[in-house]
């Protein structure tokens, strides 16, 4: 709907989405795009990610107020990393909000995240509707952020988020995502988004939507094969206006979460999926197991 005229009074321009529910009509105002913000990271406090090695790789943690994209294939531990981000926030006294759009409730949530949600330390936006507007999603998130005084927000995952949007907002998903990222930036929260990324060893991509430029930081996860074993590597691709590590590091997933280990200094071609031993090296790879 849109208000075309209201005599003697200013109106809010633009199309407004609305939903008809048990309590009547609820109207969602268009999300405003935040003005350009200073992204200098040097003076910003750094947020812990729940793993000291990952914090080091990011140059001291994620700068406060940044948006972070965690991209990787299925089973690579994106949701585990997101849960650790919220858990670390709780450890230092910060509240968080997580938005999930899966059709199956509680799917993929670990025990620690469930505990944080049940105790009210982390707010949950869990909509299984298939016709959401981007303005409705932003309003739901901002309500939880305001209710809890939250400083950390997680979207898990962008793939499910896209499917939950009404077709109008899926047509230009990049525009919808830009509005979401800008609204969270304007609210002053730090945003982590996970993105399913098919492992293609013929090219190097960081987002299936071509939206990598929208975020301030990117972490990518990949699978590699060494000696007939499937291993995982993680790297920090960018942290806007900040120095960061360019290492590819091995990591494992166990009952305690994601554990980052050492580098494969004796291998090359890691991003091709099947690394080869560097010329002149004879040792075994350092897979972090000692």
Backbone as CSV, one residue per row, in Angstrom:
resi,resn,N_x,N_y,N_z,CA_x,CA_y,CA_z,C_x,C_y,C_z
1,UNK,0.845,-1.185,0.000,0.000,0.000,0.000,0.887,1.244,0.000
2,UNK,0.312,2.374,-0.423,1.023,3.635,-0.464,0.049,4.768,-0.208
3,UNK,0.455,5.720,0.622,-0.356,6.907,0.879,-0.010,7.944,-0.177
4,UNK,-0.963,8.260,-1.027,-0.727,9.214,-2.114,-1.004,10.651,-1.704
5,UNK,-1.910,10.849,-0.749,-2.252,12.221,-0.390,-2.838,12.262,1.008
6,UNK,-2.432,13.273,1.777,-3.036,13.531,3.083,-2.957,15.028,3.301
7,UNK,-4.060,15.714,3.101,-4.086,17.172,3.048,-3.530,17.797,4.330
8,UNK,-2.590,18.729,4.130,-2.057,19.493,5.250,-1.083,18.742,6.130
9,UNK,-0.614,17.598,5.698,0.284,16.814,6.537,1.234,16.003,5.663
10,UNK,2.487,15.944,6.071,3.469,15.160,5.324,3.209,13.669,5.516
11,UNK,3.523,12.882,4.488,3.383,11.430,4.571,4.739,10.780,4.326
12,UNK,4.837,9.509,4.693,6.051,8.747,4.447,5.962,8.160,3.044
13,UNK,6.832,8.583,2.134,6.724,8.119,0.748,7.142,6.662,0.597
14,UNK,6.768,6.091,-0.526,7.182,4.727,-0.844,6.108,3.697,-0.568
15,UNK,6.303,2.523,-1.165,5.382,1.410,-0.961,5.602,0.783,0.403
16,UNK,4.513,0.459,1.080,4.547,-0.189,2.385,3.981,-1.601,2.229
17,UNK,4.709,-2.594,2.738,4.141,-3.940,2.772,3.295,-4.082,4.027
18,UNK,2.354,-5.022,3.993,1.516,-5.252,5.171,1.114,-6.713,5.227
19,UNK,0.742,-7.139,6.432,0.298,-8.507,6.651,-1.038,-8.494,7.378
20,UNK,-1.946,-9.358,6.951,-3.239,-9.505,7.613,-3.157,-10.692,8.559
21,UNK,-3.327,-10.433,9.841,-3.235,-11.486,10.846,-4.437,-11.503,11.747
22,UNK,-4.385,-12.298,12.821,-5.516,-12.414,13.755,-5.918,-11.089,14.387
23,UNK,-4.956,-10.164,14.520,-5.238,-8.889,15.167,-5.531,-7.778,14.166
24,UNK,-5.631,-8.132,12.892,-5.947,-7.128,11.880,-4.793,-6.911,10.917
25,UNK,-4.632,-5.676,10.469,-3.592,-5.339,9.492,-2.389,-4.729,10.203
26,UNK,-1.203,-5.268,9.891,0.048,-4.703,10.402,0.840,-4.186,9.212
27,UNK,1.201,-2.898,9.247,1.905,-2.246,8.142,3.380,-2.107,8.500
28,UNK,4.240,-2.370,7.512,5.676,-2.293,7.720,6.247,-1.156,6.871
29,UNK,6.774,-0.158,7.544,7.323,0.996,6.834,8.580,0.591,6.070
30,UNK,8.858,1.230,4.936,10.076,0.915,4.180,11.318,1.184,5.008
31,UNK,12.245,0.228,4.963,13.502,0.411,5.687,14.324,1.497,5.014
32,UNK,14.851,2.394,5.800,15.656,3.482,5.261,17.093,3.025,5.099
33,UNK,17.697,3.366,3.971,19.094,3.035,3.746,19.968,3.993,4.555
34,UNK,20.840,3.441,5.360,21.689,4.278,6.202,22.654,5.073,5.345
35,UNK,22.957,6.260,5.813,23.947,7.085,5.121,25.308,6.425,5.212
36,UNK,26.194,6.814,4.304,27.539,6.241,4.308,28.167,6.430,5.682
37,UNK,28.777,5.342,6.181,29.341,5.373,7.513,30.855,5.253,7.440
38,UNK,31.536,5.826,8.424,32.983,5.712,8.500,33.333,4.299,8.913
39,UNK,34.015,3.562,8.033,34.364,2.192,8.332,35.812,2.052,8.783
40,UNK,36.443,3.137,9.225,37.793,3.011,9.752,37.780,2.104,10.959
41,UNK,38.571,1.021,10.895,38.513,0.017,11.955,39.519,0.269,13.063
42,UNK,40.442,1.219,12.865,41.534,1.369,13.807,41.079,1.697,15.218
43,UNK,40.050,2.522,15.386,39.625,2.948,16.712,38.410,2.182,17.220
44,UNK,37.912,1.244,16.453,36.725,0.516,16.868,37.091,-0.606,17.839
45,UNK,36.288,-0.806,18.892,36.501,-1.983,19.748,36.353,-3.251,18.913
46,UNK,37.057,-4.290,19.302,37.024,-5.561,18.579,36.196,-6.580,19.357
47,UNK,35.385,-7.325,18.628,34.545,-8.352,19.223,35.187,-9.711,19.059
48,UNK,35.174,-10.506,20.122,35.674,-11.868,20.056,34.713,-12.769,19.293
49,UNK,35.272,-13.745,18.571,34.477,-14.675,17.778,34.267,-16.017,18.485
50,UNK,34.875,-16.180,19.666,34.754,-17.454,20.371,35.926,-18.380,20.129
51,UNK,36.905,-17.941,19.340,38.120,-18.714,19.092,39.275,-17.733,18.986
52,UNK,40.290,-17.900,19.851,41.393,-16.940,19.902,42.171,-16.890,18.596
53,UNK,42.319,-18.041,17.935,43.061,-18.063,16.673,42.317,-17.304,15.592
54,UNK,40.997,-17.456,15.541,40.206,-16.728,14.556,40.248,-15.231,14.823
55,UNK,40.210,-14.848,16.102,40.347,-13.432,16.446,41.664,-12.872,15.927
56,UNK,42.727,-13.659,16.100,44.045,-13.236,15.610,44.045,-13.100,14.093
57,UNK,43.388,-14.043,13.406,43.336,-13.993,11.946,42.584,-12.754,11.458
58,UNK,41.604,-12.300,12.227,40.827,-11.114,11.868,41.548,-9.815,12.204
59,UNK,42.734,-9.921,12.792,43.472,-8.718,13.160,43.143,-8.226,14.550
60,UNK,42.611,-9.121,15.396,42.266,-8.736,16.764,40.791,-8.879,17.073
61,UNK,40.037,-9.531,16.199,38.598,-9.679,16.376,37.835,-8.895,15.323
62,UNK,36.523,-9.020,15.338,35.675,-8.308,14.389,35.412,-6.897,14.890
63,UNK,35.754,-5.861,14.104,35.464,-4.493,14.540,33.969,-4.303,14.837
64,UNK,33.695,-3.656,15.928,32.305,-3.445,16.366,31.513,-2.698,15.297
65,UNK,30.298,-3.170,15.035,29.430,-2.541,14.059,29.626,-3.032,12.636
66,UNK,30.551,-3.973,12.425,30.810,-4.502,11.095,29.804,-5.595,10.727
67,UNK,29.654,-5.800,9.424,28.891,-6.942,8.915,29.882,-7.974,8.407
68,UNK,29.655,-9.245,8.779,30.564,-10.333,8.445,29.805,-11.423,7.699
69,UNK,30.344,-11.838,6.561,29.794,-12.945,5.785,30.661,-14.170,6.012
70,UNK,30.045,-15.271,6.467,30.734,-16.554,6.618,30.198,-17.475,5.531
71,UNK,31.048,-17.789,4.554,30.612,-18.568,3.391,31.329,-19.896,3.357
72,UNK,30.582,-20.949,3.063,31.193,-22.270,2.982,30.188,-23.312,2.556
73,UNK,30.660,-24.498,2.177,29.771,-25.569,1.732,29.010,-26.197,2.896
74,UNK,28.073,-27.053,2.568,27.270,-27.736,3.579,28.164,-28.553,4.514
75,UNK,27.901,-28.449,5.821,28.658,-29.222,6.796,29.987,-28.634,7.177
76,UNK,30.290,-27.431,6.726,31.600,-26.844,7.012,31.655,-26.138,8.365
77,UNK,30.528,-25.998,9.043,30.530,-25.419,10.387,30.162,-23.955,10.462
78,UNK,29.431,-23.455,9.466,29.035,-22.036,9.472,28.137,-21.720,10.668
79,UNK,27.150,-22.577,10.905,26.219,-22.340,12.019,26.916,-22.482,13.363
80,UNK,27.897,-23.381,13.439,28.658,-23.545,14.677,29.448,-22.285,14.972
81,UNK,30.050,-21.701,13.937,30.797,-20.460,14.114,29.858,-19.338,14.549
82,UNK,28.665,-19.289,13.949,27.690,-18.259,14.310,27.248,-18.404,15.761
83,UNK,27.042,-19.653,16.205,26.654,-19.897,17.598,27.759,-19.485,18.553
84,UNK,29.014,-19.761,18.161,30.145,-19.365,19.002,30.227,-17.842,19.125
85,UNK,29.895,-17.136,18.056,29.878,-15.670,18.058,28.874,-15.146,19.092
86,UNK,27.682,-15.749,19.124,26.672,-15.331,20.097,27.048,-15.760,21.512
87,UNK,27.621,-16.956,21.644,28.030,-17.450,22.958,29.138,-16.595,23.561
88,UNK,30.097,-16.170,22.712,31.163,-15.296,23.188,30.587,-13.953,23.621
89,UNK,29.583,-13.463,22.896,28.929,-12.232,23.306,28.312,-12.361,24.680
90,UNK,27.633,-13.473,24.935,27.030,-13.699,26.249,28.096,-13.758,27.338
91,UNK,29.244,-14.361,27.012,30.325,-14.480,28.000,30.818,-13.121,28.474
92,UNK,30.810,-12.131,27.575,31.298,-10.789,27.937,30.153,-9.829,28.239
93,UNK,28.942,-10.373,28.393,27.811,-9.544,28.810,27.049,-8.863,27.692
94,UNK,27.185,-9.357,26.450,26.458,-8.783,25.320,25.296,-9.687,24.920
95,UNK,24.138,-9.097,24.704,22.988,-9.853,24.232,23.031,-9.979,22.712
96,UNK,22.371,-10.997,22.211,22.363,-11.229,20.773,20.986,-11.592,20.261
97,UNK,20.848,-11.612,18.942,19.616,-12.004,18.267,20.003,-12.909,17.102
98,UNK,19.282,-14.001,16.918,19.505,-14.868,15.770,18.209,-15.014,14.992
99,UNK,18.298,-14.883,13.681,17.147,-15.063,12.798,17.377,-16.318,11.969
100,UNK,16.437,-17.242,12.046,16.505,-18.470,11.250,15.209,-18.587,10.458
101,UNK,15.321,-19.150,9.289,14.152,-19.246,8.414,13.967,-20.677,7.916
102,UNK,14.456,-21.659,8.689,14.337,-23.057,8.290,12.911,-23.540,8.484
103,UNK,12.524,-24.499,7.650,11.180,-25.053,7.751,11.046,-26.019,8.931
104,UNK,12.163,-26.546,9.431,12.127,-27.470,10.549,12.661,-26.776,11.799
105,UNK,11.818,-26.590,12.829,12.254,-25.899,14.035,13.405,-26.628,14.725
106,UNK,14.310,-25.851,15.340,15.452,-26.365,16.103,16.472,-27.118,15.263
107,UNK,16.296,-27.165,13.962,17.227,-27.883,13.111,18.603,-27.221,13.154
108,UNK,19.617,-28.010,13.483,20.989,-27.522,13.447,21.392,-26.650,14.631
109,UNK,20.524,-26.448,15.613,20.892,-25.624,16.753,21.606,-26.480,17.797
110,UNK,22.766,-26.026,18.237,23.474,-26.799,19.245,22.921,-26.501,20.633
111,UNK,23.345,-27.305,21.593,22.777,-27.211,22.941,23.047,-25.854,23.578
112,UNK,24.239,-25.305,23.333,24.575,-24.021,23.943,23.677,-22.911,23.406
113,UNK,23.422,-22.912,22.096,22.555,-21.889,21.510,21.127,-22.040,22.023
114,UNK,20.642,-23.261,22.120,19.299,-23.496,22.657,19.189,-22.959,24.083
115,UNK,20.242,-23.182,24.877,20.254,-22.685,26.256,20.206,-21.161,26.293
116,UNK,20.974,-20.503,25.419,20.989,-19.041,25.381,19.623,-18.487,24.991
117,UNK,18.949,-19.172,24.062,17.617,-18.725,23.641,16.605,-18.926,24.760
118,UNK,16.661,-20.090,25.410,15.683,-20.408,26.459,15.845,-19.524,27.692
119,UNK,17.065,-19.073,27.967,17.302,-18.214,29.132,17.122,-16.732,28.809
120,UNK,16.808,-16.418,27.553,16.548,-15.036,27.176,17.792,-14.215,26.899
121,UNK,18.965,-14.855,26.837,20.197,-14.125,26.531,20.328,-13.844,25.043
122,UNK,19.673,-14.663,24.229,19.659,-14.486,22.781,18.208,-14.494,22.316
123,UNK,17.813,-13.451,21.601,16.466,-13.386,21.050,16.374,-14.180,19.758
124,UNK,15.203,-14.731,19.497,15.003,-15.584,18.326,13.939,-15.000,17.408
125,UNK,14.303,-14.818,16.145,13.340,-14.485,15.094,13.246,-15.731,14.223
126,UNK,12.152,-16.450,14.351,12.007,-17.755,13.697,10.693,-17.771,12.927
127,UNK,10.744,-17.363,11.685,9.540,-17.313,10.857,9.642,-18.344,9.752
128,UNK,8.612,-19.172,9.640,8.579,-20.162,8.565,7.597,-19.755,7.470
129,UNK,7.218,-18.459,7.494,6.382,-17.942,6.414,7.193,-17.901,5.124
130,UNK,6.510,-17.986,4.003,7.196,-18.007,2.711,6.915,-16.745,1.894
131,UNK,6.389,-15.713,2.555,6.042,-14.487,1.817,6.414,-13.243,2.605
132,UNK,7.557,-13.285,3.281,7.988,-12.146,4.070,8.448,-11.004,3.172
133,UNK,8.279,-9.789,3.643,8.874,-8.638,2.973,10.159,-8.282,3.713
134,UNK,11.076,-7.641,3.025,12.332,-7.268,3.672,12.069,-6.296,4.815
135,UNK,11.060,-5.439,4.671,10.733,-4.479,5.727,10.212,-5.191,6.971
136,UNK,9.454,-6.268,6.766,8.943,-7.038,7.899,10.091,-7.713,8.643
137,UNK,11.026,-8.298,7.914,12.165,-8.963,8.533,12.978,-7.956,9.348
138,UNK,13.242,-6.799,8.760,14.030,-5.774,9.464,13.318,-5.328,10.723
139,UNK,12.000,-5.142,10.652,11.237,-4.727,11.824,11.299,-5.786,12.927
140,UNK,11.164,-7.065,12.555,11.245,-8.146,13.540,12.603,-8.149,14.238
141,UNK,13.665,-7.960,13.442,15.003,-7.936,14.018,15.195,-6.744,14.948
142,UNK,14.779,-5.562,14.496,14.986,-4.361,15.294,14.171,-4.392,16.589
143,UNK,12.996,-5.019,16.558,12.199,-5.162,17.781,12.943,-5.992,18.813
144,UNK,13.563,-7.093,18.365,14.321,-7.947,19.286,15.585,-7.240,19.771
145,UNK,16.247,-6.526,18.875,17.442,-5.781,19.260,17.100,-4.757,20.339
146,UNK,15.999,-4.036,20.135,15.585,-3.027,21.111,15.138,-3.661,22.421
147,UNK,14.420,-4.772,22.322,13.904,-5.430,23.533,15.043,-5.909,24.434
148,UNK,16.080,-6.450,23.836,17.169,-7.032,24.607,18.351,-6.085,24.795
149,UNK,18.366,-4.986,24.035,19.563,-4.163,24.021,20.713,-4.910,23.364
150,UNK,20.397,-5.704,22.353,21.376,-6.594,21.721,22.387,-5.813,20.888
151,UNK,23.594,-6.348,20.824,24.658,-5.740,20.022,25.169,-6.688,18.933
152,UNK,24.740,-7.952,18.958,25.159,-8.939,17.960,23.925,-9.557,17.318
153,UNK,23.937,-9.637,15.988,22.822,-10.229,15.244,23.376,-11.256,14.270
154,UNK,22.693,-12.394,14.175,23.082,-13.466,13.255,21.920,-13.780,12.323
155,UNK,22.205,-13.885,11.025,21.245,-14.381,10.037,21.753,-15.736,9.574
156,UNK,21.022,-16.802,9.871,21.471,-18.154,9.545,20.313,-18.912,8.876
157,UNK,20.296,-19.000,7.589,21.321,-18.599,6.639,20.686,-17.710,5.562
158,UNK,21.540,-17.133,4.683,21.012,-16.300,3.603,20.212,-17.123,2.599
159,UNK,20.567,-18.387,2.419,19.832,-19.246,1.479,18.385,-19.412,1.924
160,UNK,18.200,-19.724,3.224,16.846,-19.872,3.751,16.130,-18.527,3.806
161,UNK,16.877,-17.473,4.097,16.312,-16.126,4.146,15.737,-15.739,2.787
162,UNK,16.469,-16.024,1.721,15.989,-15.700,0.378,14.699,-16.444,0.065
163,UNK,14.628,-17.726,0.443,13.431,-18.519,0.162,12.224,-18.036,0.960
164,UNK,12.483,-17.413,2.116,11.383,-16.933,2.960,10.789,-15.622,2.458
165,UNK,11.507,-14.929,1.574,11.010,-13.655,1.057,9.943,-13.874,-0.010
166,UNK,9.028,-12.938,-0.080,8.026,-12.954,-1.149,8.736,-12.756,-2.491
167,UNK,8.160,-13.294,-3.576,8.818,-13.210,-4.900,9.268,-11.811,-5.284
168,UNK,8.497,-10.787,-4.903,8.868,-9.408,-5.243,10.247,-9.057,-4.704
169,UNK,10.556,-9.526,-3.501,11.828,-9.182,-2.866,12.933,-10.159,-3.230
170,UNK,12.569,-11.300,-3.826,13.586,-12.242,-4.297,14.133,-11.850,-5.655
171,UNK,13.351,-11.076,-6.410,13.761,-10.713,-7.770,15.087,-9.967,-7.779
172,UNK,15.287,-9.106,-6.785,16.563,-8.421,-6.643,17.032,-8.633,-5.212
173,UNK,17.567,-9.830,-4.966,17.948,-10.183,-3.603,19.088,-9.305,-3.101
174,UNK,19.956,-8.870,-4.004,21.044,-8.007,-3.578,20.526,-6.696,-2.988
175,UNK,19.475,-6.142,-3.600,18.894,-4.907,-3.080,18.264,-5.150,-1.708
176,UNK,17.562,-6.269,-1.569,16.957,-6.603,-0.275,18.029,-6.766,0.792
177,UNK,19.110,-7.462,0.437,20.184,-7.684,1.398,20.880,-6.376,1.748
178,UNK,21.031,-5.495,0.772,21.649,-4.187,1.037,20.824,-3.400,2.054
179,UNK,19.507,-3.471,1.928,18.639,-2.758,2.871,18.771,-3.341,4.276
180,UNK,18.885,-4.662,4.365,19.044,-5.309,5.664,20.369,-4.919,6.313
181,UNK,21.464,-5.023,5.559,22.784,-4.688,6.099,22.832,-3.230,6.540
182,UNK,22.267,-2.334,5.734,22.273,-0.909,6.070,21.448,-0.618,7.310
183,UNK,20.321,-1.293,7.454,19.476,-1.078,8.635,20.179,-1.535,9.910
184,UNK,20.897,-2.674,9.838,21.625,-3.150,11.016,22.788,-2.213,11.345
185,UNK,23.450,-1.688,10.287,24.544,-0.739,10.515,24.022,0.518,11.196
186,UNK,22.876,0.987,10.744,22.285,2.191,11.337,21.908,1.960,12.795
187,UNK,21.516,0.711,13.117,21.152,0.378,14.497,22.386,0.180,15.376
188,UNK,23.567,0.127,14.759,24.800,0.022,15.525,25.147,-1.374,15.995
189,UNK,24.527,-2.399,15.399,24.816,-3.767,15.816,25.850,-4.398,14.892
190,UNK,26.497,-5.451,15.372,27.435,-6.221,14.568,26.668,-7.404,13.980
191,UNK,26.789,-7.598,12.671,25.958,-8.561,11.946,26.816,-9.676,11.370
192,UNK,26.440,-10.916,11.656,27.086,-12.090,11.047,26.049,-12.828,10.225
193,UNK,26.372,-13.092,8.958,25.477,-13.822,8.063,26.193,-15.047,7.522
194,UNK,25.506,-16.180,7.490,26.086,-17.377,6.893,25.511,-17.568,5.497
195,UNK,26.343,-18.136,4.610,25.917,-18.316,3.226,26.403,-19.660,2.713
196,UNK,25.474,-20.441,2.198,25.829,-21.726,1.585,26.593,-21.471,0.294
197,UNK,27.733,-22.110,0.159,28.583,-21.898,-1.010,29.057,-23.232,-1.537
198,UNK,28.660,-23.553,-2.737,29.074,-24.806,-3.352,30.573,-24.785,-3.619
199,UNK,31.250,-25.872,-3.256,32.689,-25.955,-3.501,32.958,-26.155,-4.982
200,UNK,33.446,-25.114,-5.632,33.867,-25.205,-7.027,35.362,-24.933,-7.079
201,UNK,36.102,-25.906,-7.533,37.557,-25.772,-7.493,38.131,-25.178,-8.774
202,UNK,37.248,-24.767,-9.667,37.715,-24.108,-10.892,37.624,-22.591,-10.788
203,UNK,36.924,-22.096,-9.759,36.863,-20.656,-9.539,36.770,-20.378,-8.052
204,UNK,37.055,-19.151,-7.666,37.062,-18.752,-6.262,35.953,-17.738,-6.041
205,UNK,34.919,-18.165,-5.324,33.790,-17.283,-5.064,33.569,-17.187,-3.567
206,UNK,32.920,-16.102,-3.137,32.670,-15.898,-1.722,31.182,-15.748,-1.404
207,UNK,30.354,-15.659,-2.427,28.920,-15.545,-2.209,28.184,-15.971,-3.469
208,UNK,27.140,-16.806,-3.339,26.388,-17.202,-4.528,25.545,-16.072,-5.092
209,UNK,25.431,-14.971,-4.362,24.570,-13.872,-4.788,25.349,-12.695,-5.365
210,UNK,26.655,-12.780,-5.378,27.446,-11.633,-5.813,27.328,-10.464,-4.869
211,UNK,27.166,-10.756,-3.565,26.916,-9.706,-2.576,28.100,-9.477,-1.657
212,UNK,29.250,-10.062,-1.987,30.395,-9.956,-1.090,30.791,-8.504,-0.836
213,UNK,30.559,-7.637,-1.820,30.959,-6.234,-1.667,30.117,-5.509,-0.624
214,UNK,28.970,-6.063,-0.245,28.090,-5.400,0.703,28.593,-5.508,2.140
215,UNK,29.432,-6.500,2.413,29.841,-6.760,3.789,31.217,-6.168,4.071
216,UNK,31.477,-5.951,5.366,32.743,-5.370,5.782,33.838,-6.417,5.948
217,UNK,33.446,-7.657,6.192,34.429,-8.719,6.418,33.883,-10.024,5.842
218,UNK,34.818,-10.905,5.428,34.430,-12.194,4.853,35.336,-13.285,5.406
219,UNK,34.723,-14.363,5.856,35.432,-15.588,6.219,34.950,-16.685,5.282
220,UNK,35.883,-17.424,4.685,35.501,-18.488,3.766,36.013,-19.820,4.298
221,UNK,35.199,-20.868,4.131,35.548,-22.228,4.530,35.537,-23.118,3.290
222,UNK,36.487,-24.042,3.219,36.573,-24.931,2.064,36.923,-26.349,2.510
223,UNK,36.582,-27.326,1.668,37.032,-28.696,1.847,38.253,-28.938,0.978
224,UNK,39.188,-29.737,1.481,40.314,-30.185,0.673,40.540,-31.676,0.929
225,UNK,41.216,-32.327,0.002,41.547,-33.743,0.153,43.052,-33.900,0.267
226,UNK,43.492,-34.587,1.319,44.913,-34.901,1.503,45.026,-36.348,1.970
227,UNK,45.805,-37.138,1.242,46.039,-38.538,1.602,44.722,-39.268,1.836
228,UNK,43.771,-39.055,0.921,42.455,-39.723,0.961,41.651,-39.358,2.206
229,UNK,41.937,-38.210,2.788,41.147,-37.703,3.909,40.532,-36.382,3.519
230,UNK,39.287,-36.154,3.964,38.597,-34.894,3.717,38.864,-33.963,4.886
231,UNK,39.561,-32.869,4.615,39.900,-31.894,5.636,39.232,-30.559,5.325
232,UNK,39.192,-29.693,6.339,38.586,-28.380,6.179,39.640,-27.303,6.393
233,UNK,39.546,-26.227,5.591,40.420,-25.066,5.795,39.563,-23.813,5.887
234,UNK,40.102,-22.815,6.588,39.390,-21.562,6.800,40.349,-20.412,6.541
235,UNK,39.830,-19.306,6.023,40.658,-18.136,5.739,39.827,-16.867,5.906
236,UNK,40.488,-15.782,6.260,39.867,-14.461,6.288,40.171,-13.789,4.958
237,UNK,39.137,-13.481,4.201,39.307,-12.898,2.869,39.468,-11.391,2.952
238,UNK,38.678,-10.753,3.804,38.815,-9.297,3.949,38.283,-8.839,5.292
239,UNK,38.859,-7.760,5.785,38.328,-6.983,6.899,38.536,-5.531,6.487
240,UNK,37.478,-4.867,6.174,37.579,-3.525,5.606,38.371,-2.583,6.519
241,UNK,39.325,-1.874,5.912,40.131,-0.863,6.609,40.927,-1.434,7.774
242,UNK,41.303,-2.714,7.672,42.059,-3.330,8.757,42.974,-4.412,8.202
243,UNK,44.156,-4.520,8.789,45.056,-5.615,8.433,44.493,-6.926,8.989
244,UNK,44.755,-8.023,8.276,44.289,-9.334,8.738,45.196,-10.409,8.160
245,UNK,45.101,-11.601,8.712,45.915,-12.723,8.250,45.442,-13.190,6.878
246,UNK,46.388,-13.657,6.060,46.024,-14.266,4.782,46.303,-15.770,4.784
247,UNK,46.459,-16.345,5.994,46.729,-17.775,6.119,45.506,-18.616,5.781
248,UNK,45.751,-19.767,5.185,44.765,-20.841,5.102,45.070,-21.811,6.234
249,UNK,44.138,-21.968,7.160,44.379,-22.816,8.323,43.400,-23.987,8.368
250,UNK,43.922,-25.108,8.811,43.076,-26.269,9.031,42.196,-26.044,10.251
251,UNK,41.032,-26.672,10.255,40.210,-26.658,11.462,39.392,-27.940,11.534
252,UNK,38.968,-28.260,12.745,38.146,-29.434,12.990,36.881,-29.029,13.724
253,UNK,35.881,-29.879,13.643,34.633,-29.679,14.388,34.475,-30.854,15.345
254,UNK,34.364,-30.566,16.636,34.164,-31.620,17.627,33.003,-31.232,18.537
255,UNK,32.861,-31.953,19.635,31.727,-31.709,20.532,31.783,-30.333,21.183
256,UNK,32.963,-29.716,21.205,33.116,-28.387,21.806,32.996,-27.268,20.786
257,UNK,32.809,-27.642,19.510,32.652,-26.619,18.479,33.739,-26.670,17.439
258,UNK,34.102,-25.496,16.947,35.075,-25.370,15.866,36.443,-25.048,16.460
259,UNK,37.462,-25.820,16.062,38.809,-25.648,16.585,39.779,-25.418,15.431
260,UNK,40.402,-24.247,15.396,41.332,-23.902,14.317,42.736,-24.350,14.698
261,UNK,43.415,-24.995,13.746,44.742,-25.554,14.000,45.793,-24.844,13.149
262,UNK,46.747,-25.627,12.604,47.885,-25.037,11.926,47.697,-24.888,10.428
263,UNK,48.780,-24.437,9.784,48.800,-24.257,8.342,49.400,-25.490,7.676
264,UNK,49.171,-25.603,6.384,49.774,-26.670,5.587,50.954,-26.070,4.817
265,UNK,52.033,-25.840,5.522,53.163,-25.146,4.915,53.859,-25.962,3.837
266,UNK,53.674,-27.298,3.860,54.362,-28.132,2.878,53.487,-28.465,1.675
267,UNK,52.343,-27.806,1.566,51.420,-28.077,0.459,51.122,-26.793,-0.309
268,UNK,50.756,-26.960,-1.564,50.320,-25.836,-2.377,49.112,-26.258,-3.203
269,UNK,48.391,-25.269,-3.721,47.186,-25.574,-4.487,46.016,-25.973,-3.613
270,UNK,45.956,-25.432,-2.386,44.894,-25.818,-1.455,43.504,-25.502,-1.988
271,UNK,43.355,-24.369,-2.658,42.032,-23.960,-3.119,41.563,-24.772,-4.313
272,UNK,42.454,-25.579,-4.872,42.053,-26.460,-5.958,41.422,-27.748,-5.481
273,UNK,41.395,-27.937,-4.145,40.726,-29.116,-3.593,41.651,-30.289,-3.350
274,UNK,42.684,-30.461,-4.193,43.621,-31.574,-4.031,45.045,-31.022,-4.024
275,UNK,45.521,-30.565,-2.874,46.832,-29.929,-2.799,47.947,-30.907,-3.154
276,UNK,49.040,-30.372,-3.634,50.229,-31.161,-3.925,51.347,-30.724,-2.992
277,UNK,52.299,-31.650,-2.778,53.410,-31.332,-1.904,54.375,-30.391,-2.611
278,UNK,54.842,-29.385,-1.879,55.778,-28.443,-2.461,57.083,-29.141,-2.808
279,UNK,57.710,-28.712,-3.859,58.983,-29.274,-4.288,60.036,-29.086,-3.204
280,UNK,60.707,-30.192,-2.855,61.784,-30.116,-1.867,61.346,-30.360,-0.457
281,UNK,60.026,-30.607,-0.202,59.562,-30.909,1.141,59.305,-32.398,1.264
282,UNK,59.578,-32.949,2.449,59.447,-34.391,2.651,58.631,-34.741,3.878
283,UNK,58.312,-33.731,4.699,57.579,-34.028,5.918,56.111,-34.247,5.648
284,UNK,55.411,-34.733,6.657,53.961,-34.900,6.553,53.293,-33.577,6.823
285,UNK,52.056,-33.457,6.389,51.351,-32.193,6.593,51.035,-32.000,8.062
286,UNK,51.051,-30.755,8.466,50.673,-30.405,9.839,49.165,-30.226,9.875
287,UNK,48.446,-31.248,10.333,46.981,-31.149,10.364,46.481,-30.723,11.730
288,UNK,47.414,-30.246,12.571,46.992,-29.735,13.877,46.776,-30.810,14.907
289,UNK,47.128,-32.064,14.608,46.884,-33.159,15.555,48.128,-33.524,16.353
290,UNK,49.249,-32.797,16.086,50.458,-33.066,16.842,51.314,-34.142,16.202
